[in-house]
């Protein structure tokens, strides 16, 4: 697993996003709940038992291996990032992936990789699945089986105080940062630009593709771009961790699409039925609600692990 946290390379003015520094050993799910969230390396899956119905669906080759490899872009708190020890994956997605692996009776290996390289990695067999807040699109569904596990949503962050008085409908001609390979870059921003700007004869929104949301927020903080369009949860986290740097526009952006996000694996994978059963078991578990509430996303829970 890569151990270099992309946030660590951000400008000093954004260092508080994760406040990278040394920290102690891992805490269990019942310990150190008063720790700052960036330091709390508790394993929420501790004590979770395998789901026999999910285990029964596992391909024999996976049972023999005894381990799943999950790909994540560990640069988007509070969903998926590294703790202050700079080695432990924490956030909603690591929590839920750990529970899913336990439901299958398997060990879990994390691979930290750039978001736009995850799908090629799954297609090439380097990773078994991903849990990285990925929305289903027509293009992705051509190569992936995608299993719903959470409601998402997108928002726009602007400089603190919104000096340009921007709204979701007045981004025409503005430079708006998007993470490379994200749904915002590939689908939402072009669509929003079309119906809020181009169809009205106004200049298109200029999407500025950047390697990660942290890089986009760094450029926003230094006034190189006018806004950042990304997952609402990640932007709310950045705003909370770095007060007086950003303002997140309300309401969330209406992208006219289903906001459910999915865990994904290779199209037609023999692992799909078992993973779907394990995710359904996750959604019905106390650990699911515990994780969402801890990370401030209680309203994002869903009840059905539908395969897309």
Short mmCIF file of the C-alpha atoms (twelve columns), coordinates in Angstrom:
data_MODEL
# 
_entry.id   MODEL 
# 
loop_
_atom_site.group_PDB 
_atom_site.id 
_atom_site.type_symbol 
_atom_site.label_atom_id 
_atom_site.label_alt_id 
_atom_site.label_comp_id 
_atom_site.label_asym_id 
_atom_site.label_seq_id 
_atom_site.Cartn_x 
_atom_site.Cartn_y 
_atom_site.Cartn_z 
_atom_site.pdbx_PDB_model_num 
ATOM 1   C CA . UNK A 1   0.000   0.000   0.000   1 
ATOM 2   C CA . UNK A 2   1.179   3.485   -0.711  1 
ATOM 3   C CA . UNK A 3   1.899   5.390   2.481   1 
ATOM 4   C CA . UNK A 4   2.291   8.914   1.156   1 
ATOM 5   C CA . UNK A 5   -0.772  10.995  1.969   1 
ATOM 6   C CA . UNK A 6   -1.563  13.434  -0.817  1 
ATOM 7   C CA . UNK A 7   -2.757  15.987  1.721   1 
ATOM 8   C CA . UNK A 8   0.689   16.071  3.253   1 
ATOM 9   C CA . UNK A 9   1.976   17.803  0.127   1 
ATOM 10  C CA . UNK A 10  -0.672  20.523  0.153   1 
ATOM 11  C CA . UNK A 11  0.160   24.126  0.957   1 
ATOM 12  C CA . UNK A 12  0.844   24.944  4.607   1 
ATOM 13  C CA . UNK A 13  -2.390  26.919  4.783   1 
ATOM 14  C CA . UNK A 14  -4.329  23.682  4.316   1 
ATOM 15  C CA . UNK A 15  -2.262  21.502  6.629   1 
ATOM 16  C CA . UNK A 16  -5.042  21.436  9.196   1 
ATOM 17  C CA . UNK A 17  -7.140  19.331  6.815   1 
ATOM 18  C CA . UNK A 18  -5.460  16.322  8.329   1 
ATOM 19  C CA . UNK A 19  -2.884  17.890  10.671  1 
ATOM 20  C CA . UNK A 20  -0.400  15.163  9.852   1 
ATOM 21  C CA . UNK A 21  1.738   14.336  12.882  1 
ATOM 22  C CA . UNK A 22  2.813   11.339  14.910  1 
ATOM 23  C CA . UNK A 23  0.205   9.481   16.886  1 
ATOM 24  C CA . UNK A 24  -0.101  6.398   19.042  1 
ATOM 25  C CA . UNK A 25  -1.239  2.873   18.339  1 
ATOM 26  C CA . UNK A 26  -4.556  1.636   17.054  1 
ATOM 27  C CA . UNK A 27  -7.701  1.958   19.137  1 
ATOM 28  C CA . UNK A 28  -10.602 -0.439  19.083  1 
ATOM 29  C CA . UNK A 29  -14.155 0.591   18.218  1 
ATOM 30  C CA . UNK A 30  -14.950 0.992   21.900  1 
ATOM 31  C CA . UNK A 31  -11.826 2.939   22.819  1 
ATOM 32  C CA . UNK A 32  -10.640 6.518   22.476  1 
ATOM 33  C CA . UNK A 33  -13.938 7.849   21.192  1 
ATOM 34  C CA . UNK A 34  -12.909 11.269  22.484  1 
ATOM 35  C CA . UNK A 35  -9.844  11.321  20.228  1 
ATOM 36  C CA . UNK A 36  -9.817  13.726  17.291  1 
ATOM 37  C CA . UNK A 37  -11.245 11.812  14.357  1 
ATOM 38  C CA . UNK A 38  -8.001  12.127  12.404  1 
ATOM 39  C CA . UNK A 39  -6.229  10.209  15.195  1 
ATOM 40  C CA . UNK A 40  -8.867  7.565   15.916  1 
ATOM 41  C CA . UNK A 41  -7.666  4.378   14.244  1 
ATOM 42  C CA . UNK A 42  -10.301 2.175   15.856  1 
ATOM 43  C CA . UNK A 43  -11.397 -0.873  13.866  1 
ATOM 44  C CA . UNK A 44  -15.183 -0.743  13.754  1 
ATOM 45  C CA . UNK A 45  -15.303 -4.308  12.450  1 
ATOM 46  C CA . UNK A 46  -13.790 -5.790  15.597  1 
ATOM 47  C CA . UNK A 47  -16.048 -8.586  16.764  1 
ATOM 48  C CA . UNK A 48  -18.074 -8.771  13.527  1 
ATOM 49  C CA . UNK A 49  -18.758 -12.387 12.627  1 
ATOM 50  C CA . UNK A 50  -18.942 -13.898 9.122   1 
ATOM 51  C CA . UNK A 51  -22.363 -14.066 7.485   1 
ATOM 52  C CA . UNK A 52  -22.792 -17.740 6.512   1 
ATOM 53  C CA . UNK A 53  -25.048 -16.875 3.568   1 
ATOM 54  C CA . UNK A 54  -22.416 -14.510 2.141   1 
ATOM 55  C CA . UNK A 55  -19.549 -16.925 2.798   1 
ATOM 56  C CA . UNK A 56  -21.447 -19.709 1.001   1 
ATOM 57  C CA . UNK A 57  -21.455 -17.633 -2.181  1 
ATOM 58  C CA . UNK A 58  -17.697 -17.057 -2.261  1 
ATOM 59  C CA . UNK A 59  -15.786 -18.576 -5.196  1 
ATOM 60  C CA . UNK A 60  -13.433 -21.297 -4.011  1 
ATOM 61  C CA . UNK A 61  -10.437 -19.386 -5.376  1 
ATOM 62  C CA . UNK A 62  -11.250 -16.442 -3.089  1 
ATOM 63  C CA . UNK A 63  -11.775 -18.735 -0.094  1 
ATOM 64  C CA . UNK A 64  -8.398  -20.316 -0.764  1 
ATOM 65  C CA . UNK A 65  -6.715  -16.925 -1.001  1 
ATOM 66  C CA . UNK A 66  -8.371  -15.757 2.218   1 
ATOM 67  C CA . UNK A 67  -7.993  -12.082 1.399   1 
ATOM 68  C CA . UNK A 68  -9.616  -9.301  -0.614  1 
ATOM 69  C CA . UNK A 69  -7.778  -6.329  -2.071  1 
ATOM 70  C CA . UNK A 70  -9.751  -3.088  -2.004  1 
ATOM 71  C CA . UNK A 71  -8.684  -0.032  -3.991  1 
ATOM 72  C CA . UNK A 72  -9.268  3.411   -2.497  1 
ATOM 73  C CA . UNK A 73  -8.090  6.934   -3.202  1 
ATOM 74  C CA . UNK A 74  -7.123  7.768   0.377   1 
ATOM 75  C CA . UNK A 75  -7.326  11.529  -0.049  1 
ATOM 76  C CA . UNK A 76  -10.962 12.485  0.567   1 
ATOM 77  C CA . UNK A 77  -11.927 12.901  4.226   1 
ATOM 78  C CA . UNK A 78  -14.264 12.033  5.828   1 
ATOM 79  C CA . UNK A 79  -14.985 9.271   3.322   1 
ATOM 80  C CA . UNK A 80  -11.558 7.791   2.642   1 
ATOM 81  C CA . UNK A 81  -8.227  9.012   4.011   1 
ATOM 82  C CA . UNK A 82  -5.195  8.232   6.141   1 
ATOM 83  C CA . UNK A 83  -5.032  8.821   9.872   1 
ATOM 84  C CA . UNK A 84  -2.372  11.037  11.388  1 
ATOM 85  C CA . UNK A 85  -0.092  8.013   11.649  1 
ATOM 86  C CA . UNK A 86  0.067   8.302   7.837   1 
ATOM 87  C CA . UNK A 87  -0.546  4.568   7.420   1 
ATOM 88  C CA . UNK A 88  -4.001  3.601   8.732   1 
ATOM 89  C CA . UNK A 89  -6.948  4.019   6.323   1 
ATOM 90  C CA . UNK A 90  -9.851  5.664   8.135   1 
ATOM 91  C CA . UNK A 91  -13.197 7.189   7.234   1 
ATOM 92  C CA . UNK A 92  -16.564 5.857   6.131   1 
ATOM 93  C CA . UNK A 93  -15.288 3.714   3.277   1 
ATOM 94  C CA . UNK A 94  -12.488 1.957   5.194   1 
ATOM 95  C CA . UNK A 95  -14.954 1.299   8.029   1 
ATOM 96  C CA . UNK A 96  -17.519 -0.258  5.738   1 
ATOM 97  C CA . UNK A 97  -15.004 -2.215  3.671   1 
ATOM 98  C CA . UNK A 98  -13.611 -3.764  6.847   1 
ATOM 99  C CA . UNK A 99  -17.086 -4.884  7.917   1 
ATOM 100 C CA . UNK A 100 -17.793 -6.345  4.466   1 
ATOM 101 C CA . UNK A 101 -14.562 -8.348  4.580   1 
ATOM 102 C CA . UNK A 102 -15.470 -9.659  8.048   1 
ATOM 103 C CA . UNK A 103 -18.933 -10.635 6.780   1 
ATOM 104 C CA . UNK A 104 -17.132 -12.730 4.169   1 
ATOM 105 C CA . UNK A 105 -14.681 -14.182 6.684   1 
ATOM 106 C CA . UNK A 106 -11.733 -12.695 4.779   1 
ATOM 107 C CA . UNK A 107 -8.769  -10.471 5.504   1 
ATOM 108 C CA . UNK A 108 -8.662  -7.078  3.816   1 
ATOM 109 C CA . UNK A 109 -5.717  -5.475  2.044   1 
ATOM 110 C CA . UNK A 110 -5.898  -1.764  1.206   1 
ATOM 111 C CA . UNK A 111 -4.332  -0.301  -1.930  1 
ATOM 112 C CA . UNK A 112 -4.078  3.488   -2.024  1 
ATOM 113 C CA . UNK A 113 -4.367  4.596   -5.630  1 
ATOM 114 C CA . UNK A 114 -5.461  7.621   -7.635  1 
ATOM 115 C CA . UNK A 115 -9.197  7.630   -8.308  1 
ATOM 116 C CA . UNK A 116 -8.841  7.610   -12.093 1 
ATOM 117 C CA . UNK A 117 -6.640  4.485   -12.008 1 
ATOM 118 C CA . UNK A 118 -9.009  2.361   -9.915  1 
ATOM 119 C CA . UNK A 119 -11.208 1.084   -12.750 1 
ATOM 120 C CA . UNK A 120 -8.252  0.073   -14.964 1 
ATOM 121 C CA . UNK A 121 -6.766  -1.666  -11.921 1 
ATOM 122 C CA . UNK A 122 -9.962  -3.635  -11.294 1 
ATOM 123 C CA . UNK A 123 -10.248 -4.501  -14.974 1 
ATOM 124 C CA . UNK A 124 -6.634  -5.682  -14.968 1 
ATOM 125 C CA . UNK A 125 -7.138  -7.864  -11.906 1 
ATOM 126 C CA . UNK A 126 -4.920  -5.876  -9.531  1 
ATOM 127 C CA . UNK A 127 -7.812  -5.155  -7.134  1 
ATOM 128 C CA . UNK A 128 -10.828 -7.259  -6.183  1 
ATOM 129 C CA . UNK A 129 -13.166 -4.317  -5.574  1 
ATOM 130 C CA . UNK A 130 -13.361 -0.649  -4.658  1 
ATOM 131 C CA . UNK A 131 -15.239 1.239   -1.965  1 
ATOM 132 C CA . UNK A 132 -14.371 4.819   -2.767  1 
ATOM 133 C CA . UNK A 133 -17.665 6.777   -3.070  1 
ATOM 134 C CA . UNK A 134 -18.021 5.912   -6.765  1 
ATOM 135 C CA . UNK A 135 -21.301 6.709   -8.492  1 
ATOM 136 C CA . UNK A 136 -22.688 4.491   -11.230 1 
ATOM 137 C CA . UNK A 137 -22.500 5.927   -14.735 1 
ATOM 138 C CA . UNK A 138 -23.322 4.318   -18.075 1 
ATOM 139 C CA . UNK A 139 -19.617 4.162   -18.910 1 
ATOM 140 C CA . UNK A 140 -18.649 2.538   -15.616 1 
ATOM 141 C CA . UNK A 141 -21.491 0.020   -15.792 1 
ATOM 142 C CA . UNK A 142 -20.067 -1.289  -19.066 1 
ATOM 143 C CA . UNK A 143 -17.035 -2.643  -17.215 1 
ATOM 144 C CA . UNK A 144 -18.142 -2.876  -13.562 1 
ATOM 145 C CA . UNK A 145 -20.740 -4.570  -11.389 1 
ATOM 146 C CA . UNK A 146 -21.769 -1.816  -8.942  1 
ATOM 147 C CA . UNK A 147 -23.563 -2.482  -5.648  1 
ATOM 148 C CA . UNK A 148 -25.276 0.383   -3.817  1 
ATOM 149 C CA . UNK A 149 -24.205 1.098   -0.231  1 
ATOM 150 C CA . UNK A 150 -24.686 4.825   0.454   1 
ATOM 151 C CA . UNK A 151 -26.381 8.034   -0.651  1 
ATOM 152 C CA . UNK A 152 -24.010 10.710  -1.870  1 
ATOM 153 C CA . UNK A 153 -24.369 14.220  -3.233  1 
ATOM 154 C CA . UNK A 154 -22.327 17.059  -4.715  1 
ATOM 155 C CA . UNK A 155 -21.724 20.633  -3.657  1 
ATOM 156 C CA . UNK A 156 -19.633 23.658  -4.574  1 
ATOM 157 C CA . UNK A 157 -17.079 25.287  -2.256  1 
ATOM 158 C CA . UNK A 158 -16.048 28.903  -2.809  1 
ATOM 159 C CA . UNK A 159 -13.637 31.173  -0.922  1 
ATOM 160 C CA . UNK A 160 -14.747 32.106  2.592   1 
ATOM 161 C CA . UNK A 161 -17.535 34.637  2.583   1 
ATOM 162 C CA . UNK A 162 -18.292 33.985  -1.092  1 
ATOM 163 C CA . UNK A 163 -16.824 37.287  -2.334  1 
ATOM 164 C CA . UNK A 164 -18.100 36.717  -5.891  1 
ATOM 165 C CA . UNK A 165 -21.625 36.025  -4.528  1 
ATOM 166 C CA . UNK A 166 -21.800 32.800  -6.520  1 
ATOM 167 C CA . UNK A 167 -24.738 30.404  -6.479  1 
ATOM 168 C CA . UNK A 168 -25.238 27.004  -8.065  1 
ATOM 169 C CA . UNK A 169 -26.854 28.798  -11.015 1 
ATOM 170 C CA . UNK A 170 -24.237 31.525  -11.554 1 
ATOM 171 C CA . UNK A 171 -21.066 29.557  -12.248 1 
ATOM 172 C CA . UNK A 172 -21.065 30.357  -15.980 1 
ATOM 173 C CA . UNK A 173 -17.610 31.313  -17.199 1 
ATOM 174 C CA . UNK A 174 -16.043 30.577  -13.812 1 
ATOM 175 C CA . UNK A 175 -13.055 28.315  -13.211 1 
ATOM 176 C CA . UNK A 176 -14.337 25.413  -11.128 1 
ATOM 177 C CA . UNK A 177 -11.960 22.724  -9.862  1 
ATOM 178 C CA . UNK A 178 -12.903 19.057  -10.165 1 
ATOM 179 C CA . UNK A 179 -10.971 15.946  -9.155  1 
ATOM 180 C CA . UNK A 180 -9.649  14.011  -12.124 1 
ATOM 181 C CA . UNK A 181 -11.757 10.932  -12.822 1 
ATOM 182 C CA . UNK A 182 -14.538 11.973  -10.436 1 
ATOM 183 C CA . UNK A 183 -18.212 11.863  -11.378 1 
ATOM 184 C CA . UNK A 184 -18.243 15.635  -11.044 1 
ATOM 185 C CA . UNK A 185 -15.606 15.912  -13.777 1 
ATOM 186 C CA . UNK A 186 -16.942 13.209  -16.066 1 
ATOM 187 C CA . UNK A 187 -20.669 13.785  -15.825 1 
ATOM 188 C CA . UNK A 188 -22.094 16.356  -13.439 1 
ATOM 189 C CA . UNK A 189 -20.154 19.494  -14.371 1 
ATOM 190 C CA . UNK A 190 -20.707 19.119  -18.138 1 
ATOM 191 C CA . UNK A 191 -24.428 18.540  -17.550 1 
ATOM 192 C CA . UNK A 192 -24.831 21.402  -15.089 1 
ATOM 193 C CA . UNK A 193 -22.921 23.695  -17.427 1 
ATOM 194 C CA . UNK A 194 -25.243 22.779  -20.273 1 
ATOM 195 C CA . UNK A 195 -28.558 23.418  -18.538 1 
ATOM 196 C CA . UNK A 196 -27.559 26.388  -16.371 1 
ATOM 197 C CA . UNK A 197 -25.302 28.175  -18.860 1 
ATOM 198 C CA . UNK A 198 -24.900 26.940  -22.427 1 
ATOM 199 C CA . UNK A 199 -28.602 26.332  -23.114 1 
ATOM 200 C CA . UNK A 200 -29.198 29.950  -22.054 1 
ATOM 201 C CA . UNK A 201 -26.510 31.371  -24.328 1 
ATOM 202 C CA . UNK A 202 -24.101 31.977  -21.431 1 
ATOM 203 C CA . UNK A 203 -20.426 30.961  -21.244 1 
ATOM 204 C CA . UNK A 204 -19.796 27.360  -20.199 1 
ATOM 205 C CA . UNK A 205 -18.437 26.546  -16.765 1 
ATOM 206 C CA . UNK A 206 -14.693 26.021  -17.138 1 
ATOM 207 C CA . UNK A 207 -13.860 22.763  -15.400 1 
ATOM 208 C CA . UNK A 208 -10.277 22.695  -14.115 1 
ATOM 209 C CA . UNK A 209 -9.213  19.062  -13.703 1 
ATOM 210 C CA . UNK A 210 -6.857  18.515  -10.752 1 
ATOM 211 C CA . UNK A 211 -5.299  15.356  -9.249  1 
ATOM 212 C CA . UNK A 212 -7.346  15.405  -6.033  1 
ATOM 213 C CA . UNK A 213 -9.862  17.436  -4.072  1 
ATOM 214 C CA . UNK A 214 -7.057  18.558  -1.745  1 
ATOM 215 C CA . UNK A 215 -5.145  20.048  -4.660  1 
ATOM 216 C CA . UNK A 216 -8.351  21.742  -5.809  1 
ATOM 217 C CA . UNK A 217 -8.943  23.227  -2.343  1 
ATOM 218 C CA . UNK A 218 -5.341  24.390  -2.204  1 
ATOM 219 C CA . UNK A 219 -5.807  26.234  -5.494  1 
ATOM 220 C CA . UNK A 220 -9.105  27.674  -4.276  1 
ATOM 221 C CA . UNK A 221 -7.421  28.906  -1.098  1 
ATOM 222 C CA . UNK A 222 -4.765  30.653  -3.175  1 
ATOM 223 C CA . UNK A 223 -7.435  32.218  -5.461  1 
ATOM 224 C CA . UNK A 224 -6.277  30.358  -8.586  1 
ATOM 225 C CA . UNK A 225 -9.776  29.016  -9.202  1 
ATOM 226 C CA . UNK A 226 -13.235 30.323  -8.318  1 
ATOM 227 C CA . UNK A 227 -14.757 27.197  -6.791  1 
ATOM 228 C CA . UNK A 228 -14.478 23.447  -6.219  1 
ATOM 229 C CA . UNK A 229 -17.211 20.991  -7.270  1 
ATOM 230 C CA . UNK A 230 -16.963 17.733  -5.354  1 
ATOM 231 C CA . UNK A 231 -18.654 15.348  -2.909  1 
ATOM 232 C CA . UNK A 232 -20.618 17.386  -0.370  1 
ATOM 233 C CA . UNK A 233 -19.315 15.335  2.568   1 
ATOM 234 C CA . UNK A 234 -15.664 15.977  1.689   1 
ATOM 235 C CA . UNK A 235 -16.250 19.712  1.253   1 
ATOM 236 C CA . UNK A 236 -18.113 19.950  4.558   1 
ATOM 237 C CA . UNK A 237 -15.207 18.170  6.247   1 
ATOM 238 C CA . UNK A 238 -12.646 20.561  4.732   1 
ATOM 239 C CA . UNK A 239 -14.714 23.531  5.870   1 
ATOM 240 C CA . UNK A 240 -14.931 22.162  9.416   1 
ATOM 241 C CA . UNK A 241 -11.222 21.320  9.615   1 
ATOM 242 C CA . UNK A 242 -10.049 24.634  8.147   1 
ATOM 243 C CA . UNK A 243 -12.445 27.355  9.352   1 
ATOM 244 C CA . UNK A 244 -12.609 30.674  7.548   1 
ATOM 245 C CA . UNK A 245 -11.079 29.337  4.348   1 
ATOM 246 C CA . UNK A 246 -14.120 28.027  2.457   1 
ATOM 247 C CA . UNK A 247 -17.856 28.472  2.176   1 
ATOM 248 C CA . UNK A 248 -19.882 25.499  0.945   1 
ATOM 249 C CA . UNK A 249 -22.850 26.658  -1.121  1 
ATOM 250 C CA . UNK A 250 -26.327 25.575  -0.077  1 
ATOM 251 C CA . UNK A 251 -28.349 23.733  -1.179  1 
ATOM 252 C CA . UNK A 252 -26.385 20.866  -2.661  1 
ATOM 253 C CA . UNK A 253 -26.088 20.936  -6.425  1 
ATOM 254 C CA . UNK A 254 -29.058 19.452  -8.264  1 
ATOM 255 C CA . UNK A 255 -27.331 17.165  -10.756 1 
ATOM 256 C CA . UNK A 256 -30.614 15.601  -11.915 1 
ATOM 257 C CA . UNK A 257 -29.157 12.156  -11.274 1 
ATOM 258 C CA . UNK A 258 -29.390 9.357   -8.724  1 
ATOM 259 C CA . UNK A 259 -26.923 10.226  -5.940  1 
ATOM 260 C CA . UNK A 260 -26.473 6.666   -4.642  1 
ATOM 261 C CA . UNK A 261 -22.865 5.459   -4.618  1 
ATOM 262 C CA . UNK A 262 -21.673 1.897   -5.009  1 
ATOM 263 C CA . UNK A 263 -18.915 -0.547  -4.272  1 
ATOM 264 C CA . UNK A 264 -17.643 -1.930  -7.543  1 
ATOM 265 C CA . UNK A 265 -15.895 -4.952  -8.989  1 
ATOM 266 C CA . UNK A 266 -15.187 -6.340  -12.440 1 
ATOM 267 C CA . UNK A 267 -18.212 -6.872  -14.676 1 
ATOM 268 C CA . UNK A 268 -19.491 -10.415 -14.341 1 
ATOM 269 C CA . UNK A 269 -17.102 -11.251 -11.520 1 
ATOM 270 C CA . UNK A 270 -17.829 -14.564 -9.751  1 
ATOM 271 C CA . UNK A 271 -17.334 -12.586 -6.530  1 
ATOM 272 C CA . UNK A 272 -20.342 -10.311 -7.210  1 
ATOM 273 C CA . UNK A 273 -23.078 -12.435 -5.542  1 
ATOM 274 C CA . UNK A 274 -21.033 -12.883 -2.362  1 
ATOM 275 C CA . UNK A 275 -20.087 -9.214  -2.193  1 
ATOM 276 C CA . UNK A 276 -23.691 -8.148  -2.726  1 
ATOM 277 C CA . UNK A 277 -24.836 -10.447 0.090   1 
ATOM 278 C CA . UNK A 278 -22.102 -9.131  2.390   1 
ATOM 279 C CA . UNK A 279 -22.996 -5.508  1.629   1 
ATOM 280 C CA . UNK A 280 -26.662 -6.218  2.342   1 
ATOM 281 C CA . UNK A 281 -25.599 -7.747  5.640   1 
ATOM 282 C CA . UNK A 282 -23.531 -4.616  6.292   1 
ATOM 283 C CA . UNK A 283 -26.527 -2.335  5.683   1 
ATOM 284 C CA . UNK A 284 -28.490 -4.277  8.289   1 
ATOM 285 C CA . UNK A 285 -25.693 -4.154  10.871  1 
ATOM 286 C CA . UNK A 286 -25.255 -1.762  13.820  1 
ATOM 287 C CA . UNK A 287 -21.742 -1.010  12.583  1 
ATOM 288 C CA . UNK A 288 -23.155 0.608   9.427   1 
ATOM 289 C CA . UNK A 289 -25.188 3.172   11.343  1 
ATOM 290 C CA . UNK A 290 -22.413 3.618   13.906  1 
ATOM 291 C CA . UNK A 291 -19.889 4.537   11.228  1 
ATOM 292 C CA . UNK A 292 -22.210 6.929   9.392   1 
ATOM 293 C CA . UNK A 293 -23.181 8.702   12.599  1 
ATOM 294 C CA . UNK A 294 -19.556 8.970   13.728  1 
ATOM 295 C CA . UNK A 295 -18.525 10.634  10.474  1 
ATOM 296 C CA . UNK A 296 -21.586 12.921  10.390  1 
ATOM 297 C CA . UNK A 297 -23.370 11.113  7.563   1 
ATOM 298 C CA . UNK A 298 -26.332 9.495   9.306   1 
ATOM 299 C CA . UNK A 299 -28.726 10.791  6.664   1 
ATOM 300 C CA . UNK A 300 -26.794 8.956   3.945   1 
ATOM 301 C CA . UNK A 301 -27.886 5.456   5.003   1 
ATOM 302 C CA . UNK A 302 -29.746 3.205   2.571   1 
ATOM 303 C CA . UNK A 303 -31.458 -0.146  3.122   1 
ATOM 304 C CA . UNK A 304 -30.986 -2.122  -0.104  1 
ATOM 305 C CA . UNK A 305 -27.676 -3.243  -1.621  1 
ATOM 306 C CA . UNK A 306 -29.016 -3.297  -5.167  1 
ATOM 307 C CA . UNK A 307 -26.758 -4.381  -7.999  1 
ATOM 308 C CA . UNK A 308 -26.627 -1.778  -10.736 1 
# 
